[in-house]
């Protein structure tokens, strides 16, 4: 036999107090009842230790987080739609339109037309105007109506009107007879 004794580690000799912190199970229950408050007895007759409280859920797993996301997205969408609509209306309101009134025939006519001078609407008269007659104006804004009407000053004959908005004919009319009358209306 040898003189050597087996070597033991410090942890084996020092006992559980020197082991770094480890989760230790609570002491087992006594036959008389639970060893400490919180223990519970299952239907199998065994006692079980209390369960630790559940940890907090991550934020993204909570209902209020998703409600907040939906509300924020809805609010942002509404703002985007209102902003886009506002810009579209503003652009349409600022768009300039070229309006050309034309009255044709022989002789003279009393002519009334919508004028858009200095950004405001109104009407203007050109009585006894020699035919053919043309007037070009510039208008802007939404929902503008343009109109030209003419009545022949001569006893008989024919008269015609044409209304063009941005080069496109939007209205035309002709009439003949004594004091013939025409009216052309259109909008942008």
Buried (B, 14 or more C-beta within 10 A) or exposed (E): EEEEEEEEEEEEEEEEEEEEEEEEEEEEBEEEEBBEEEBEEEEEEEBEBEEEEEEEEEEEEEEEEEEEEEEEEEEEEEEEEEEEEEEEEEEEEEEEBEBBBBBBBEBBBBBBBBBBEEEEEEEEEBEEBEBEBEBEBEBBBEEBEBBBBBBBBBEEBBBBBBBBBEEEEBBBBEBEEEBBBBBBBBBB
